[in-house]
Amino acid sequence: MSTDTLIAIIVPIAVILILVAAGLWIAMRRRRLQERFGPEYDRTVQDGESRLSAERELRSREQRHRDLDIRELPAEARDRYSADWKSAEERFVDQPSESVDDADRLVTRLMRDRGYPTEGYEQQLRDLSVEHGRTLEHYRAAHEVGVRNQGGRATTEELRGAMVHYRALFQELLSDNGNPPHRHRHTRRDAA
């Protein structure tokens, strides 16, 4: 066999192998994002310009999340938060509007104490999506009712639903699903 014939056989095979490997790598990366973000993956793809830009956004969220100092709460703090939540729920019967406002403040304070920035609702969603993507729809629904509540436009039944939605995220943040939060070995402070 001549060298030209050998090259004519090997080059197309190498190109096909490279394309197959690249396709597998993209599929694995996509699957990992889908598993990590859950329903938030589909929402981001649907809201984005393209699947690639949405995946880029999700990887950007992961990078930002790695730079955060997410920490587990001490037992005393978890107990205090649980008591505060119970108090907010008990107040619901007599003061549903104020109870929902309390729930929103508790969730925000819990996020901050766990190490999540709380500089704005949209950023909160992006930061929470990395570890709590499956609970994010609860937060969105609760927040929407909370906004209507501030304008005096939420019904008691909507407020009751908001409490249930806030509770889902609150409990997940409080317990972190029974798993300790990721300890990031390399943060900006560690590099200094």
N, C-alpha and C positions, 0 to 999 in steps of 0.2 A: 504494500500500500504506500502510495506517495504521501509526502508531507502535506501537500495541498488537500488531498482527500481526507487525511486524518484531521486537519484543521477544520475542514468543512463539516465533519461529523461532531467534533468536540465542542466547537464554539456554539452551535445551536443548543446542544445538550446543556452546556454550562449556563446559557442564557435562560433556558427553561427552568433549570434548577434554581437559579437566582430569583426568577419571578415567582416560583412556587414558594420558596423560603420567605420572600417579602410578603406574599399573600397570607401565609400562615402567621407571620409575625403581626401583621395588621389585624388579622382575625383574633388572635390571642389577646392583643392589647385592647381591642374593642370589647371582647368578652369580659376582660378584667374590669373595665370601666362600667359595663352594664351590671356586673355583679356588685361592685362597690357602691355605685350610686343608685341602683334600683330604679324606681319610677322617675327619679330626677334625671337619669340618663335620657329617657324618652322625652321628657319635658324640655330638656336643654336642646336636644336634636330638633324637636318640633319648633321651638322658638328661635333657633339659630338660622344662620344663612345657609349652612350646609352641615352635613354630618362631620366633615373634617374640622370645620370651625368650632362646632359644638364640642367635639372631643378635645380640641386644643384648649377650649375654655375649661373643661373638666380637669384636664391635666394641670392647668394653671391654678385651679382651686386646690388641687392636691399639693402643689408646690407651696402655696401660701399656707396651707394647713400644716405642712411639715415645719414651717418656720414659727408656728404658734407654740406657746408653752401650755398645752392642754394638760391639766392635772386632775388627779382624783381628789375628791373632797374628804377631809377628815370625818370620822364618824360623828363627832359633835355637830359639825356643820350640816351633815345629812339629816341628823335628828332635828335640828333647828328648822331646816327647810321643810321637812315633813310636817312639823307642828304648824308652821306658817301656812302651808298649803291646806291643812285640815281646817284651820281657822278661816281661810278664804272660802272654802267650800261650805262651812257651817253658816257663814254670813250670807250665802247666796239666797236663802229662803226669804230673808228680810230686805236684803240689799243686793239684788242680782247685778245691777249695773256696776256698783262699786266692787263687787266680788270679781267680776271679769277684769276690771282695771287692776285689781290686786294680783290676779293670776298673771296678767301680762307683765307687770313689774317683777313678780317673783321669777318668771321664766328668764327675763332679761338679766336680773341680778344673778341668778344661778349660772347663766351663760358666762357672765363676766367673772364670777368666782372660779369657774372651771378653766378660765383662760381664753375664752372666745371674745374677740373684740365686739363691742356693741355700738359701733358708730353709726349704724343705719340699718333699716330693715332689709334692704336688698343685699347688703354685704353680710348681714347675719344669715340670710338664706344661703348665700354662696359658701360661707364658712361652715355652717351646719351640714350642708349637703354631703360633705366628704365622709363623715362618720354617721350621720343621722338622716340619710336620704330617704329612707323608708318611712320616716315620721314627719317629714317636711310638709306633706299635704295637710296634716293636722294643724301645723303652725300657720300655714297660709290661711286655712279656713278660719281659725281662731282670730288671726290678725284682721281679716276682712270684717268679721263681726265686731271686733274691738274698735275699728275705725268708725263703723256705723254707730256703735254705742256712744262714742265720743260726740257724735252729732245728734244723739238722742233718737236714732232711727232704728234701733235693734229691738226686736220683740223678746219677750221673756224666753220663749222657746229657742230663739237663736242664741241668746245669752247662755242658756243651759247647754246647747251644743258647743259653744265656744269653750265653756269650762271643760267639757269632755275632751275637746281637741287640745287645749292647753295641757291638760293632765297627761295626755299621751307623751308629749315632748318632755314635760317636766319630769315624769317618772323615768324616761329614758336617760335624760341628762343626769338625774340624781343617781341612778344606779349604773349608768352606762352599760345596760343590759347584763349586769353582773360581771362585766369584764373590765379590768383596769384599762384606762385610756392608754393609747400608744405613747410610749416614752420616746421622744425624739432624741437620738444620740447626738445629732449634729445640728445645733441651733446657732443662730448668729452670735449669741452670747458665749456659747462654747468655743467658737472659733477665735474669740478675742483673747 
